[in-house]
Amino acid sequence: MTRAIRFEAEASEELADAATWYEQQRPGLSDRFLGAVEASVARIGAWPEAAPLAAGLGDDQPVRLAPVRRFPYRLVYLVHEDVVRVLAVAHNRRKPRYWQDRVGPSRPDEQGRDPADR
């Protein structure tokens, strides 16, 4: 069963910022980056519990870290019963664990719905 993937607003912004940066470095590189992210998202959807757990957060918040192949990024996410919440699109070497305050109860989406209610 493939689970739905939902990017938190902050993660979507980080993804857009990284893609913009790659495009500024070399035209077309953002497409390769976004393709690599899409491949990671597909792997998460198919095997959500395959990525390693983030160390030091406790068992009550099993945050997982999926690499983005060929780019120094990872997707930080939580697996819920019917949805995967991507909390961050995090660079591997910048601001370690800056995303930790995003871990917690699910937040409403843009329409005010709690993902747990869908």
Z-matrix of the N, CA and C atoms (Angstrom, degrees):
N
C 1 1.449
C 2 1.525 1 109.32
N 3 1.308 2 116.57 1 125.03
C 4 1.457 3 121.04 2 176.92
C 5 1.516 4 108.78 3 -89.43
N 6 1.321 5 115.89 4 127.38
C 7 1.463 6 120.55 5 179.73
C 8 1.523 7 110.04 6 -86.94
N 9 1.324 8 114.98 7 153.25
C 10 1.464 9 120.58 8 173.87
C 11 1.524 10 108.57 9 -68.73
N 12 1.315 11 115.68 10 145.34
C 13 1.456 12 121.93 11 178.74
C 14 1.527 13 107.63 12 -112.67
N 15 1.333 14 116.35 13 128.85
C 16 1.463 15 120.11 14 178.73
C 17 1.526 16 108.86 15 -127.06
N 18 1.324 17 116.05 16 121.21
C 19 1.459 18 121.66 17 176.84
C 20 1.524 19 108.79 18 -84.42
N 21 1.324 20 116.36 19 128.72
C 22 1.463 21 120.11 20 171.93
C 23 1.535 22 107.26 21 -65.56
N 24 1.320 23 116.58 22 158.40
C 25 1.467 24 120.95 23 -177.11
C 26 1.525 25 111.76 24 -55.85
N 27 1.317 26 117.26 25 -42.21
C 28 1.466 27 120.85 26 -179.00
C 29 1.523 28 111.04 27 -64.05
N 30 1.329 29 116.64 28 -40.05
C 31 1.463 30 120.68 29 179.30
C 32 1.524 31 110.61 30 -65.62
N 33 1.333 32 117.01 31 -39.74
C 34 1.471 33 120.35 32 177.64
C 35 1.524 34 110.62 33 -62.71
N 36 1.321 35 116.67 34 -40.60
C 37 1.468 36 120.26 35 177.99
C 38 1.525 37 111.02 36 -64.96
N 39 1.314 38 116.87 37 -42.02
C 40 1.464 39 120.63 38 178.89
C 41 1.520 40 110.91 39 -63.56
N 42 1.310 41 116.70 40 -39.57
C 43 1.465 42 120.86 41 177.86
C 44 1.524 43 110.59 42 -62.89
N 45 1.315 44 117.06 43 -46.36
C 46 1.469 45 121.22 44 179.55
C 47 1.525 46 110.90 45 -63.80
N 48 1.327 47 117.32 46 -41.93
C 49 1.472 48 120.73 47 179.43
C 50 1.528 49 111.38 48 -62.95
N 51 1.333 50 116.32 49 -44.14
C 52 1.466 51 119.81 50 179.77
C 53 1.525 52 110.72 51 -64.87
N 54 1.320 53 117.35 52 -42.20
C 55 1.467 54 120.84 53 179.20
C 56 1.522 55 110.53 54 -62.65
N 57 1.316 56 116.93 55 -41.58
C 58 1.471 57 121.07 56 177.76
C 59 1.523 58 110.13 57 -61.57
N 60 1.324 59 116.65 58 -44.97
C 61 1.460 60 120.24 59 -179.80
C 62 1.526 61 110.55 60 -60.71
N 63 1.335 62 117.52 61 -45.85
C 64 1.463 63 120.04 62 179.61
C 65 1.525 64 111.44 63 -63.14
N 66 1.308 65 117.85 64 -37.84
C 67 1.466 66 120.59 65 179.39
C 68 1.524 67 110.74 66 -65.68
N 69 1.332 68 116.38 67 -35.72
C 70 1.471 69 120.06 68 178.05
C 71 1.522 70 111.53 69 -69.71
N 72 1.316 71 117.29 70 -29.14
C 73 1.461 72 120.75 71 179.39
C 74 1.523 73 111.45 72 -73.28
N 75 1.338 74 115.12 73 -41.30
C 76 1.459 75 120.41 74 179.16
C 77 1.525 76 109.18 75 -159.72
N 78 1.322 77 117.08 76 121.27
C 79 1.461 78 119.41 77 179.83
C 80 1.533 79 111.25 78 -53.72
N 81 1.317 80 115.54 79 132.35
C 82 1.451 81 121.75 80 -179.84
C 83 1.521 82 114.12 81 94.40
N 84 1.323 83 117.11 82 -18.36
C 85 1.462 84 119.51 83 -178.30
C 86 1.526 85 111.35 84 -67.53
N 87 1.313 86 117.40 85 -29.44
C 88 1.467 87 119.61 86 177.68
C 89 1.529 88 110.44 87 -63.57
N 90 1.326 89 117.74 88 -35.07
C 91 1.462 90 120.09 89 178.04
C 92 1.529 91 111.01 90 -63.59
N 93 1.324 92 116.31 91 -39.45
C 94 1.471 93 119.83 92 177.92
C 95 1.521 94 110.46 93 -66.72
N 96 1.345 95 116.20 94 -40.90
C 97 1.456 96 120.72 95 178.44
C 98 1.531 97 110.45 96 -62.39
N 99 1.326 98 115.98 97 -49.39
C 100 1.469 99 119.61 98 -179.14
C 101 1.529 100 111.63 99 -63.52
N 102 1.314 101 117.07 100 -35.23
C 103 1.460 102 120.54 101 175.51
C 104 1.521 103 111.87 102 -63.84
N 105 1.332 104 116.16 103 -40.09
C 106 1.468 105 120.31 104 177.88
C 107 1.528 106 110.59 105 -66.74
N 108 1.331 107 116.88 106 -38.09
C 109 1.466 108 120.23 107 176.65
C 110 1.523 109 109.79 108 -65.00
N 111 1.329 110 116.94 109 -43.81
C 112 1.471 111 120.49 110 178.18
C 113 1.522 112 111.55 111 -59.32
N 114 1.328 113 116.94 112 -39.08
C 115 1.461 114 120.59 113 178.05
C 116 1.535 115 110.32 114 -64.83
N 117 1.318 116 117.24 115 -40.09
C 118 1.468 117 120.80 116 177.12
C 119 1.518 118 110.90 117 -64.72
N 120 1.321 119 116.40 118 -41.94
C 121 1.468 120 121.03 119 178.32
C 122 1.532 121 110.02 120 -61.91
N 123 1.314 122 117.35 121 -41.61
C 124 1.461 123 120.77 122 178.50
C 125 1.529 124 110.83 123 -62.37
N 126 1.336 125 116.90 124 -42.10
C 127 1.469 126 120.10 125 177.95
C 128 1.530 127 110.66 126 -63.69
N 129 1.336 128 116.66 127 -41.64
C 130 1.463 129 120.34 128 178.96
C 131 1.524 130 110.35 129 -63.60
N 132 1.321 131 117.15 130 -43.26
C 133 1.457 132 120.33 131 179.52
C 134 1.514 133 112.97 132 -60.89
N 135 1.324 134 115.97 133 -38.98
C 136 1.463 135 120.65 134 -178.35
C 137 1.531 136 112.48 135 -80.46
N 138 1.331 137 117.02 136 -39.46
C 139 1.468 138 122.67 137 -177.27
C 140 1.522 139 109.71 138 -133.38
N 141 1.319 140 118.21 139 70.92
C 142 1.462 141 121.15 140 -172.48
C 143 1.528 142 115.05 141 -62.63
N 144 1.307 143 117.45 142 -24.55
C 145 1.460 144 118.91 143 -177.20
C 146 1.527 145 112.75 144 -101.74
N 147 1.319 146 117.06 145 13.97
C 148 1.463 147 120.66 146 -178.79
C 149 1.530 148 112.90 147 -81.42
N 150 1.305 149 117.74 148 -30.22
C 151 1.472 150 120.54 149 -178.72
C 152 1.526 151 109.42 150 -72.84
N 153 1.329 152 116.58 151 150.67
C 154 1.466 153 119.09 152 -178.32
C 155 1.527 154 112.17 153 -68.77
N 156 1.325 155 114.33 154 153.12
C 157 1.460 156 121.11 155 176.38
C 158 1.527 157 109.88 156 -76.29
N 159 1.328 158 115.68 157 146.64
C 160 1.470 159 120.74 158 173.09
C 161 1.523 160 107.33 159 -72.08
N 162 1.307 161 116.24 160 130.54
C 163 1.463 162 120.81 161 -178.04
C 164 1.527 163 111.18 162 -73.61
N 165 1.312 164 115.14 163 148.91
C 166 1.451 165 121.57 164 170.27
C 167 1.514 166 117.21 165 80.76
N 168 1.327 167 118.57 166 13.60
C 169 1.467 168 119.63 167 -179.17
C 170 1.517 169 113.01 168 -104.32
N 171 1.287 170 118.87 169 -11.82
C 172 1.457 171 121.24 170 -178.76
C 173 1.511 172 111.94 171 91.16
N 174 1.314 173 114.61 172 159.30
C 175 1.459 174 120.77 173 -176.35
C 176 1.518 175 113.32 174 -74.13
N 177 1.335 176 117.60 175 -18.78
C 178 1.457 177 119.67 176 -177.93
C 179 1.528 178 112.49 177 -73.96
N 180 1.319 179 118.39 178 -18.51
C 181 1.464 180 122.86 179 177.68
C 182 1.525 181 109.01 180 -130.71
N 183 1.335 182 117.50 181 82.11
C 184 1.471 183 120.61 182 -177.07
C 185 1.532 184 112.34 183 -77.02
N 186 1.315 185 115.56 184 77.22
C 187 1.465 186 121.68 185 179.17
C 188 1.516 187 108.73 186 -76.22
N 189 1.313 188 115.74 187 135.57
C 190 1.465 189 121.42 188 -179.73
C 191 1.523 190 110.30 189 -115.38
N 192 1.328 191 115.36 190 154.81
C 193 1.460 192 122.83 191 -177.14
C 194 1.526 193 109.39 192 -125.18
N 195 1.321 194 116.08 193 111.18
C 196 1.464 195 120.94 194 -179.92
C 197 1.525 196 109.44 195 -105.87
N 198 1.314 197 117.59 196 125.80
C 199 1.458 198 119.19 197 179.79
C 200 1.528 199 112.24 198 -70.83
N 201 1.317 200 114.27 199 152.28
C 202 1.468 201 121.65 200 170.89
C 203 1.525 202 104.48 201 -102.59
N 204 1.299 203 116.25 202 109.38
C 205 1.465 204 120.42 203 -173.24
C 206 1.521 205 111.96 204 -60.56
N 207 1.333 206 113.82 205 137.73
C 208 1.472 207 124.86 206 176.69
C 209 1.531 208 113.92 207 71.88
N 210 1.323 209 117.51 208 5.24
C 211 1.460 210 121.58 209 176.73
C 212 1.528 211 107.86 210 -135.44
N 213 1.330 212 117.49 211 148.93
C 214 1.471 213 119.76 212 -176.38
C 215 1.532 214 112.86 213 -82.32
N 216 1.319 215 116.16 214 52.97
C 217 1.463 216 122.02 215 -179.53
C 218 1.513 217 109.81 216 -131.48
N 219 1.318 218 113.81 217 161.50
C 220 1.456 219 121.04 218 173.07
C 221 1.522 220 108.68 219 -142.17
N 222 1.311 221 115.68 220 153.33
C 223 1.455 222 121.70 221 174.67
C 224 1.523 223 107.10 222 -97.15
N 225 1.313 224 115.44 223 125.81
C 226 1.460 225 122.49 224 179.31
C 227 1.522 226 106.19 225 -100.32
N 228 1.338 227 117.12 226 123.80
C 229 1.459 228 117.68 227 -173.40
C 230 1.527 229 113.22 228 -149.07
N 231 1.324 230 113.51 229 161.07
C 232 1.462 231 123.56 230 174.49
C 233 1.523 232 108.73 231 -118.76
N 234 1.314 233 116.68 232 139.11
C 235 1.459 234 121.77 233 178.06
C 236 1.523 235 107.87 234 -98.73
N 237 1.312 236 115.71 235 122.82
C 238 1.459 237 122.16 236 172.72
C 239 1.519 238 107.55 237 -109.02
N 240 1.305 239 116.72 238 174.70
C 241 1.452 240 121.35 239 -175.56
C 242 1.526 241 113.36 240 -54.34
N 243 1.349 242 116.95 241 -45.58
C 244 1.464 243 119.05 242 -175.72
C 245 1.521 244 114.17 243 -122.27
N 246 1.317 245 117.80 244 1.32
C 247 1.459 246 120.67 245 -177.85
C 248 1.526 247 109.55 246 -148.25
N 249 1.314 248 115.04 247 150.24
C 250 1.464 249 121.74 248 173.15
C 251 1.516 250 106.56 249 -108.28
N 252 1.325 251 116.88 250 124.72
C 253 1.466 252 122.33 251 178.89
C 254 1.525 253 109.25 252 -98.08
N 255 1.326 254 117.51 253 113.65
C 256 1.461 255 121.54 254 174.70
C 257 1.523 256 106.46 255 -83.80
N 258 1.327 257 115.78 256 115.40
C 259 1.460 258 122.26 257 -176.10
C 260 1.514 259 112.74 258 -86.44
N 261 1.345 260 116.14 259 -31.25
C 262 1.464 261 119.42 260 -175.37
C 263 1.516 262 110.68 261 -157.86
N 264 1.316 263 115.10 262 150.62
C 265 1.460 264 124.02 263 166.80
C 266 1.525 265 102.83 264 -110.64
N 267 1.320 266 115.02 265 93.55
C 268 1.459 267 121.47 266 -166.59
C 269 1.531 268 112.02 267 -104.70
N 270 1.331 269 115.17 268 134.98
C 271 1.461 270 120.91 269 173.35
C 272 1.525 271 107.72 270 -70.38
N 273 1.296 272 117.23 271 141.57
C 274 1.465 273 121.46 272 -175.83
C 275 1.521 274 114.41 273 -65.90
N 276 1.331 275 117.63 274 -24.71
C 277 1.462 276 119.31 275 -173.12
C 278 1.527 277 114.54 276 -120.65
N 279 1.300 278 117.66 277 3.38
C 280 1.467 279 119.85 278 -179.09
C 281 1.519 280 110.77 279 -111.56
N 282 1.293 281 116.53 280 137.41
C 283 1.467 282 123.21 281 174.55
C 284 1.533 283 112.90 282 42.68
N 285 1.306 284 117.37 283 67.42
C 286 1.462 285 118.42 284 -178.42
C 287 1.527 286 111.84 285 -57.02
N 288 1.302 287 115.50 286 135.23
C 289 1.461 288 124.40 287 175.22
C 290 1.532 289 114.91 288 60.55
N 291 1.306 290 118.70 289 22.40
C 292 1.466 291 121.44 290 176.66
C 293 1.524 292 111.18 291 -60.48
N 294 1.299 293 117.22 292 -22.75
C 295 1.457 294 124.19 293 -174.85
C 296 1.520 295 113.21 294 -83.32
N 297 1.317 296 118.30 295 -4.34
C 298 1.467 297 120.87 296 -173.58
C 299 1.524 298 113.13 297 -57.65
N 300 1.316 299 118.95 298 -32.29
C 301 1.466 300 119.72 299 -179.60
C 302 1.530 301 111.81 300 -71.01
N 303 1.312 302 118.09 301 -8.84
C 304 1.463 303 121.90 302 177.95
C 305 1.525 304 112.03 303 -85.63
N 306 1.313 305 116.22 304 -13.04
C 307 1.457 306 121.11 305 179.43
C 308 1.522 307 107.17 306 -77.49
N 309 1.289 308 115.59 307 133.20
C 310 1.454 309 119.60 308 179.90
C 311 1.502 310 109.09 309 154.41
N 312 1.318 311 116.00 310 -162.73
C 313 1.461 312 117.49 311 -179.02
C 314 1.511 313 110.88 312 -60.45
N 315 1.307 314 115.00 313 149.14
C 316 1.458 315 119.24 314 -179.54
C 317 1.515 316 109.71 315 -62.15
N 318 1.320 317 114.53 316 146.49
C 319 1.453 318 120.61 317 -179.94
C 320 1.512 319 109.31 318 -103.12
N 321 1.330 320 117.54 319 152.53
C 322 1.462 321 119.65 320 179.65
C 323 1.523 322 111.23 321 -60.72
N 324 1.319 323 115.82 322 150.33
C 325 1.457 324 120.27 323 174.96
C 326 1.525 325 109.49 324 -81.02
N 327 1.315 326 115.92 325 -172.91
C 328 1.463 327 120.96 326 -175.20
C 329 1.524 328 112.98 327 -60.60
N 330 1.326 329 117.82 328 -25.48
C 331 1.461 330 121.08 329 179.92
C 332 1.527 331 111.63 330 -93.21
N 333 1.340 332 117.49 331 6.38
C 334 1.449 333 121.38 332 178.22
C 335 1.517 334 114.55 333 83.17
N 336 1.344 335 117.00 334 10.10
C 337 1.467 336 120.52 335 -179.96
C 338 1.509 337 109.94 336 -91.58
N 339 1.303 338 115.71 337 139.15
C 340 1.459 339 121.66 338 173.70
C 341 1.524 340 106.77 339 -80.52
N 342 1.361 341 119.00 340 130.41
C 343 1.451 342 120.18 341 -179.17
C 344 1.523 343 112.80 342 -59.22
N 345 1.315 344 117.81 343 -26.19
C 346 1.457 345 120.41 344 179.69
C 347 1.524 346 111.34 345 -68.89
N 348 1.343 347 116.74 346 -20.58
C 349 1.452 348 121.35 347 -179.14
C 350 1.521 349 112.94 348 -87.68
N 351 1.341 350 118.22 349 -7.87
C 352 1.468 351 119.71 350 -176.46
C 353 1.492 352 110.95 351 -90.11
